[in-house]
Amino acid sequence: MLSLRGGPELVALWAQLYSVIELVSGVALAGVGVGISVLVAQTQRTEHQRALLRESMRLGGAMTVTAMLVMIGLAWWFPDQASAYGVSPSLVTLSAVVGVFAMLPGMINGYWLGQQHRSRMLALALVAALLPVAAALGAPQAGILAGIALAHALPAVVAVFVGRGPAEPRGPLFSRSADHDISLLRSYVAAGVSIGLLSPASMLAARAIVSSEISWHDAGLLQALWRVSDWVGSIAAGIMSTYFLPRLSAAYGTADFDAELKRCARLTLVPAAVAFVILFVFQRPVFGLLYDDSFNPGPGTAALFFAGSLLRIASWVAFFALYAMRRTRAVTVGEFLSLPLFAALLALFSEGLTLQRAAGLWLVSYLAYGAFNLWALRRLRRLR
């Protein structure tokens, strides 16, 4: 939709703003949002689950408001740098505020995931997907980016209706158990900060490097490659998070854990590999249909990027296993070897940068990330 209304440049600019939304909301959702799914899946008491939801909202609110204020301050303190990233300080401000609201439905989604309320999750996802599309169709050209950003804040109204229930009992056994669960939830904060800050910030930097060293058109091509790859990745991640993460969390400490992990790898990696082969073979008609004929990354670039994206999905198998094991320190350290490493390699090898070289660096980054996650998983399994 954006490519039809503004071409690759508009696609790249919206990607920059969406990275700001992701950065603000992600500091909570990437850690605490996953933690609530794990911990809710491991407790059957409704009172405990509601206590976890309330604590996740408190933690998420504090974390996202802090991130919002930092982003707004940086945007207005360094307006030239914001412009270099392709966005104005006012749009960064709007996106940062939207990120706080976007945290709320994301946290509720994690709560429902732990309870395995998939129909509610599907309904929320459908509404959240349709609102930006409606904004992209109906917003005036001058305000299209602001309109799409605001559409991402609207699903927050679901928070008004979720989490209601009777007051918590005050018995000592409940209090000790609930306090223990809340303490475990807080241990996910560091992982959320590393993932939620580093991932979108790294993509902001990566697109800025590509745009400055090559062009904004190529930054749009990079974003298109990432988005097409992310279709496959999002489906795989959705299966891992909505189906396997609760099962891995419940099975942790039992003989079923290894069987679930192998099943997770088999049911995600094989279909993903087939999908990437199909996308590679039909890349020209796919990009032409989704965007226009100017979106043509070339076979070499596409092959490298799709291979890196498959490695990315493979690394997530170990990533979700580490989350289910509550090994948040390993998750936090490993995050530096994914998108942050990609951005660092782009900066290091920026001289003579081409889109194909950028795709090769994407592959190298996720080779390193996957190797670390696998090593950490094996090591921690032996130590348990």
Backbone torsions as a table, in degrees:
resi	resn	phi	psi	omega
1	MET	NA	-45.4	179.7
2	LEU	-66.5	-36.3	-179.8
3	SER	-65.0	-33.6	178.8
4	LEU	-71.3	-31.4	-177.1
5	ARG	-91.2	-18.8	-177.1
6	GLY	-154.2	1.3	176.9
7	GLY	76.2	-170.5	-177.1
8	PRO	-58.0	-33.7	-177.6
9	GLU	-64.0	-43.0	179.0
10	LEU	-66.6	-37.0	176.4
11	VAL	-59.3	-45.9	-179.2
12	ALA	-66.1	-39.5	-179.2
13	LEU	-67.1	-41.8	176.4
14	TRP	-64.2	-36.7	178.1
15	ALA	-59.9	-37.8	177.8
16	GLN	-64.1	-45.1	179.4
17	LEU	-66.0	-39.8	179.7
18	TYR	-65.4	-31.6	175.7
19	SER	-63.5	-34.3	176.4
20	VAL	-65.9	-44.9	177.2
21	ILE	-59.7	-45.7	179.3
22	GLU	-62.9	-39.4	-178.7
23	LEU	-62.3	-46.9	-177.5
24	VAL	-68.8	-50.5	-179.1
25	SER	-71.5	-32.3	-174.7
26	GLY	-68.4	-25.7	178.6
27	VAL	-60.6	-26.5	176.7
28	ALA	-96.7	-45.4	-172.1
29	LEU	-71.2	-35.1	-176.6
30	ALA	-69.8	-20.5	179.2
31	GLY	-116.2	-70.8	-178.6
32	VAL	-62.6	-36.1	179.3
33	GLY	-63.6	-33.2	174.4
34	VAL	-80.1	-39.1	-179.4
35	GLY	-59.4	-38.8	-180.0
36	ILE	-66.3	-34.0	176.2
37	SER	-63.0	-45.9	-179.2
38	VAL	-62.4	-48.7	-173.6
39	LEU	-74.4	-36.2	175.7
40	VAL	-65.1	-37.3	178.1
41	ALA	-65.9	-23.9	-176.6
42	GLN	-95.0	-1.3	176.0
43	THR	-127.7	142.3	-179.3
44	GLN	-103.1	-5.7	-176.7
45	ARG	-83.0	122.4	-178.7
46	THR	-60.4	-37.8	-179.6
47	GLU	-63.3	-40.1	177.5
48	HIS	-64.1	-42.7	-178.8
49	GLN	-62.3	-42.7	178.7
50	ARG	-66.4	-37.0	177.5
51	ALA	-63.6	-39.5	177.4
52	LEU	-65.4	-40.1	178.7
53	LEU	-63.1	-45.3	179.9
54	ARG	-62.3	-41.5	179.3
55	GLU	-67.5	-36.9	178.4
56	SER	-64.1	-36.9	177.4
57	MET	-67.0	-40.1	178.8
58	ARG	-65.3	-47.6	178.7
59	LEU	-63.0	-45.3	-178.9
60	GLY	-62.3	-40.9	178.5
61	GLY	-62.4	-45.8	-179.9
62	ALA	-63.3	-41.8	-176.9
63	MET	-70.2	-43.5	-176.5
64	THR	-72.8	-37.0	177.3
65	VAL	-64.5	-39.5	176.3
66	THR	-61.6	-47.2	179.1
67	ALA	-62.8	-38.8	178.6
68	MET	-60.3	-47.7	-178.5
69	LEU	-63.8	-38.2	177.8
70	VAL	-64.4	-45.5	-179.3
71	MET	-63.9	-43.0	179.5
72	ILE	-64.3	-43.4	178.9
73	GLY	-61.2	-43.9	179.5
74	LEU	-65.0	-40.4	-177.6
75	ALA	-63.0	-39.7	-177.9
76	TRP	-87.2	-24.5	177.7
77	TRP	-77.6	-32.7	179.7
78	PHE	-124.2	66.8	-176.0
79	PRO	-63.0	-31.8	179.6
80	ASP	-66.3	-38.5	178.3
81	GLN	-67.7	-37.9	176.9
82	ALA	-62.0	-41.8	178.4
83	SER	-65.3	-34.8	178.1
84	ALA	-64.4	-28.9	176.9
85	TYR	-82.9	0.8	173.2
86	GLY	94.9	4.9	-176.3
87	VAL	-132.4	154.4	179.6
88	SER	-88.5	156.8	177.4
89	PRO	-57.5	-35.3	-179.5
90	SER	-66.8	-39.3	177.9
91	LEU	-70.8	-34.6	174.6
92	VAL	-62.9	-42.3	178.3
93	THR	-59.7	-48.3	178.8
94	LEU	-59.6	-46.7	-178.2
95	SER	-64.2	-37.1	178.8
96	ALA	-65.6	-40.9	177.1
97	VAL	-64.8	-42.9	178.0
98	VAL	-60.0	-36.0	179.6
99	GLY	-58.5	-35.2	177.4
100	VAL	-64.4	-46.0	179.2
101	PHE	-67.3	-35.0	-179.5
102	ALA	-66.9	-22.3	177.6
103	MET	-63.6	-35.9	-172.3
104	LEU	-62.4	-54.9	177.6
105	PRO	-65.3	-29.9	177.3
106	GLY	-64.8	-40.3	178.8
107	MET	-68.6	-39.7	177.5
108	ILE	-64.7	-37.4	176.7
109	ASN	-60.4	-41.6	176.7
110	GLY	-63.8	-38.0	176.9
111	TYR	-63.1	-47.8	177.8
112	TRP	-64.5	-34.4	178.6
113	LEU	-61.3	-44.6	178.0
114	GLY	-62.1	-32.3	177.8
115	GLN	-85.0	-7.2	-178.5
116	GLN	63.2	37.7	174.3
117	HIS	-89.6	74.1	-172.5
118	ARG	-69.5	-32.0	-179.8
119	SER	-65.4	-39.0	176.9
120	ARG	-66.0	-41.3	178.7
121	MET	-61.6	-41.9	-179.7
122	LEU	-64.4	-43.1	179.3
123	ALA	-62.9	-42.8	178.8
124	LEU	-64.7	-42.1	179.8
125	ALA	-64.3	-38.2	179.9
126	LEU	-64.7	-45.9	178.6
127	VAL	-63.1	-44.5	-178.7
128	ALA	-64.4	-28.5	179.1
129	ALA	-80.9	-36.1	-175.5
130	LEU	-75.5	-32.2	-177.3
131	LEU	-61.7	-47.3	177.0
132	PRO	-64.7	-33.2	177.4
133	VAL	-63.8	-43.8	177.8
134	ALA	-61.8	-39.1	178.2
135	ALA	-66.4	-40.4	179.2
136	ALA	-64.5	-32.3	179.0
137	LEU	-78.2	-40.3	-169.5
138	GLY	-100.0	-17.9	-176.3
139	ALA	-71.6	144.7	174.8
140	PRO	-64.0	154.4	-174.7
141	GLN	-55.4	-41.4	-177.0
142	ALA	-68.7	-23.7	-177.0
143	GLY	-117.0	20.3	-174.0
144	ILE	-65.2	-41.0	-179.2
145	LEU	-66.4	-43.0	178.0
146	ALA	-64.8	-39.5	179.9
147	GLY	-63.4	-43.7	179.2
148	ILE	-66.1	-39.7	178.4
149	ALA	-60.7	-46.9	-179.9
150	LEU	-62.2	-34.3	179.2
151	ALA	-61.7	-28.2	179.1
152	HIS	-73.7	-14.3	179.3
153	ALA	-88.2	-22.1	-171.5
154	LEU	-64.0	-36.8	179.9
155	PRO	-61.7	-8.7	179.5
156	ALA	-62.5	-17.9	-179.3
157	VAL	-62.9	-19.6	179.7
158	VAL	-63.3	-25.1	-179.4
159	ALA	-62.8	-24.1	180.0
160	VAL	-66.3	-28.9	-170.9
161	PHE	-104.2	-5.8	-174.3
162	VAL	-109.9	145.8	175.3
163	GLY	92.8	-1.1	177.4
164	ARG	-73.4	146.4	178.7
165	GLY	175.5	178.5	179.7
166	PRO	-65.7	158.3	179.4
167	ALA	-61.8	150.6	-179.0
168	GLU	-68.6	140.4	171.7
169	PRO	-66.8	154.0	-173.1
170	ARG	-111.2	16.5	179.4
171	GLY	-64.6	153.6	-177.0
172	PRO	-64.3	-35.1	179.8
173	LEU	-65.5	-43.3	177.7
174	PHE	-62.7	-45.1	-176.2
175	SER	-60.7	-44.6	-179.7
176	ARG	-64.6	-42.9	-179.4
177	SER	-66.7	-44.9	179.9
178	ALA	-65.0	-40.6	178.7
179	ASP	-62.6	-36.8	178.2
180	HIS	-65.3	-44.5	178.8
181	ASP	-62.7	-42.0	-179.8
182	ILE	-65.9	-37.3	176.3
183	SER	-62.6	-40.6	176.7
184	LEU	-64.6	-39.3	178.9
185	LEU	-61.6	-40.0	-179.9
186	ARG	-65.9	-23.2	179.4
187	SER	-68.1	-14.1	178.5
188	TYR	-85.3	-4.0	-176.6
189	VAL	-62.3	-47.0	-176.7
190	ALA	-61.2	-42.1	178.4
191	ALA	-63.2	-40.1	179.3
192	GLY	-64.3	-40.2	179.0
193	VAL	-63.8	-44.4	-178.3
194	SER	-66.3	-45.7	-178.6
195	ILE	-73.6	-48.0	-175.7
196	GLY	-65.1	-33.8	177.9
197	LEU	-84.6	-47.7	-170.2
198	LEU	-71.2	-39.2	-175.2
199	SER	-64.6	-57.8	179.5
200	PRO	-66.4	-35.6	177.9
201	ALA	-63.2	-37.1	179.1
202	SER	-67.7	-39.2	177.4
203	MET	-68.9	-35.8	173.1
204	LEU	-57.9	-47.9	-179.3
205	ALA	-66.0	-40.8	-178.5
206	ALA	-62.3	-45.4	179.1
207	ARG	-66.4	-36.0	178.3
208	ALA	-65.3	-40.2	178.9
209	ILE	-64.8	-46.0	179.8
210	VAL	-63.0	-41.7	-178.6
211	SER	-66.5	-37.2	-178.0
212	SER	-78.3	-34.8	-177.4
213	GLU	-87.2	-26.7	179.0
214	ILE	-119.9	-82.3	178.4
215	SER	-172.2	163.4	173.8
216	TRP	-67.1	-26.8	175.4
217	HIS	-61.9	-44.7	178.9
218	ASP	-70.5	-31.1	173.3
219	ALA	-62.5	-37.2	175.1
220	GLY	-65.9	-38.1	176.2
221	LEU	-64.4	-41.8	177.1
222	LEU	-60.6	-43.0	178.0
223	GLN	-64.4	-39.3	178.5
224	ALA	-63.8	-43.8	176.5
225	LEU	-59.3	-44.6	-178.5
226	TRP	-64.6	-41.1	-178.8
227	ARG	-67.8	-43.6	178.6
228	VAL	-63.5	-44.0	176.9
229	SER	-62.4	-34.7	-176.5
230	ASP	-71.3	-19.2	171.4
231	TRP	-57.8	-50.4	179.6
232	VAL	-65.7	-45.6	-179.0
233	GLY	-63.1	-39.0	-179.2
234	SER	-66.6	-38.6	177.3
235	ILE	-64.9	-45.5	179.0
236	ALA	-63.0	-45.7	179.3
237	ALA	-64.6	-36.0	177.6
238	GLY	-63.5	-42.1	177.2
239	ILE	-63.8	-43.8	-179.6
240	MET	-63.7	-44.6	-174.3
241	SER	-78.9	-41.8	-174.6
242	THR	-84.4	-26.8	-178.4
243	TYR	-108.6	-51.9	-171.3
244	PHE	-84.5	-32.6	-178.8
245	LEU	-60.5	-48.4	176.2
246	PRO	-61.7	-36.8	-179.9
247	ARG	-69.5	-41.7	176.9
248	LEU	-64.6	-39.3	179.4
249	SER	-63.7	-44.4	-180.0
250	ALA	-69.4	-30.8	-176.8
251	ALA	-87.5	-9.5	-177.1
252	TYR	-60.0	131.1	-177.4
253	GLY	92.0	0.3	177.9
254	THR	-120.8	171.7	180.0
255	ALA	-70.5	-15.7	-178.5
256	ASP	-76.1	-14.2	-175.1
257	PHE	-61.6	-48.8	-178.6
258	ASP	-63.2	-39.6	179.7
259	ALA	-64.5	-41.4	177.9
260	GLU	-65.3	-38.0	-179.4
261	LEU	-65.9	-43.9	178.3
262	LYS	-64.8	-39.3	178.6
263	ARG	-65.1	-39.5	177.4
264	CYS	-60.1	-46.6	-180.0
265	ALA	-62.6	-43.6	-176.8
266	ARG	-66.7	-41.8	-174.0
267	LEU	-82.0	-8.0	177.6
268	THR	-111.0	-42.2	-173.5
269	LEU	-74.2	-40.2	-178.7
270	VAL	-65.0	-51.1	176.6
271	PRO	-62.0	-35.3	179.2
272	ALA	-64.2	-42.2	179.0
273	ALA	-62.3	-42.5	178.1
274	VAL	-62.9	-43.0	-179.5
275	ALA	-62.6	-41.1	-179.8
276	PHE	-68.7	-34.8	175.5
277	VAL	-63.4	-43.6	178.7
278	ILE	-63.3	-43.4	178.5
279	LEU	-62.7	-37.6	179.2
280	PHE	-67.0	-45.2	-177.7
281	VAL	-64.0	-39.1	-175.6
282	PHE	-109.0	31.7	-174.2
283	GLN	-61.6	-41.6	-177.0
284	ARG	-63.7	-50.9	177.7
285	PRO	-65.9	-32.2	179.7
286	VAL	-65.7	-50.2	-179.9
287	PHE	-67.8	-35.4	177.6
288	GLY	-65.6	-37.6	179.7
289	LEU	-72.0	-42.3	-176.2
290	LEU	-77.3	-34.8	-176.3
291	TYR	-121.1	-105.3	171.5
292	ASP	-157.9	-178.3	-173.6
293	ASP	-66.0	-16.9	178.5
294	SER	-74.6	-15.4	177.1
295	PHE	-86.2	84.8	-178.5
296	ASN	-135.2	90.1	-176.6
297	PRO	-71.5	-21.6	-178.1
298	GLY	96.4	152.3	-175.0
299	PRO	-65.1	-40.0	-179.4
300	GLY	-63.7	-46.0	178.9
301	THR	-63.2	-44.4	-179.1
302	ALA	-63.7	-41.4	-179.1
303	ALA	-62.0	-45.9	179.9
304	LEU	-64.4	-42.9	-177.3
305	PHE	-68.7	-42.1	179.2
306	PHE	-66.7	-37.3	177.0
307	ALA	-63.9	-43.1	176.5
308	GLY	-63.0	-36.4	179.5
309	SER	-69.0	-33.6	175.1
310	LEU	-66.4	-41.3	175.2
311	LEU	-62.7	-35.7	177.3
312	ARG	-59.8	-45.4	178.6
313	ILE	-64.6	-41.0	178.6
314	ALA	-60.9	-38.4	179.8
315	SER	-67.0	-27.3	-179.8
316	TRP	-70.0	-25.3	177.7
317	VAL	-59.5	-50.1	177.3
318	ALA	-68.2	-34.9	179.9
319	PHE	-59.0	-49.6	-179.4
320	PHE	-69.4	-30.9	175.0
321	ALA	-64.3	-41.9	177.3
322	LEU	-63.3	-39.0	176.9
323	TYR	-64.1	-43.8	179.8
324	ALA	-63.1	-30.7	177.8
325	MET	-82.5	-2.3	-178.1
326	ARG	62.8	31.7	178.1
327	ARG	-92.1	68.0	-172.8
328	THR	-71.1	-25.0	178.8
329	ARG	-66.3	-42.9	177.8
330	ALA	-64.8	-38.6	177.0
331	VAL	-60.9	-43.4	-178.5
332	THR	-63.9	-47.1	-179.3
333	VAL	-65.1	-43.5	-177.4
334	GLY	-62.9	-27.6	-177.7
335	GLU	-60.7	-27.1	179.6
336	PHE	-68.0	-14.5	-177.7
337	LEU	-100.9	11.5	178.7
338	SER	-107.3	-111.0	-179.5
339	LEU	-62.4	-37.7	175.7
340	PRO	-59.9	-38.9	177.2
341	LEU	-65.6	-38.9	177.6
342	PHE	-59.9	-47.8	179.2
343	ALA	-63.8	-39.6	179.6
344	ALA	-65.3	-39.9	178.5
345	LEU	-67.2	-38.3	175.7
346	LEU	-60.4	-42.7	178.9
347	ALA	-67.0	-39.0	-178.0
348	LEU	-68.2	-37.4	-177.6
349	PHE	-111.5	36.1	-176.5
350	SER	-71.2	-27.5	-179.4
351	GLU	-66.8	124.1	-178.3
352	GLY	70.8	23.3	-176.9
353	LEU	-64.4	137.7	172.5
354	THR	-125.5	165.6	179.1
355	LEU	-63.9	-36.3	179.6
356	GLN	-67.7	-39.0	177.1
357	ARG	-65.0	-39.0	177.3
358	ALA	-60.7	-40.4	177.9
359	ALA	-65.1	-37.0	176.7
360	GLY	-64.7	-38.1	177.6
361	LEU	-68.5	-32.5	173.3
362	TRP	-59.7	-44.4	178.8
363	LEU	-62.6	-46.2	-179.5
364	VAL	-61.4	-41.3	-178.3
365	SER	-60.4	-45.9	-176.3
366	TYR	-81.0	-17.6	169.0
367	LEU	-66.1	-44.0	178.3
368	ALA	-66.0	-42.4	-178.4
369	TYR	-64.4	-45.3	179.3
370	GLY	-64.2	-40.0	179.5
371	ALA	-63.1	-41.9	179.6
372	PHE	-65.5	-46.2	-178.3
373	ASN	-61.4	-40.8	178.9
374	LEU	-65.5	-43.3	178.1
375	TRP	-61.3	-45.3	-179.1
376	ALA	-63.5	-41.3	-179.8
377	LEU	-63.0	-47.2	-179.5
378	ARG	-64.0	-42.1	-178.7
379	ARG	-64.5	-46.4	-178.0
380	LEU	-70.4	-30.0	175.9
381	ARG	-67.4	-36.6	178.2
382	ARG	-69.8	-33.9	-177.0
383	LEU	-78.0	-19.5	-175.0
384	ARG	-66.0	NA	NA
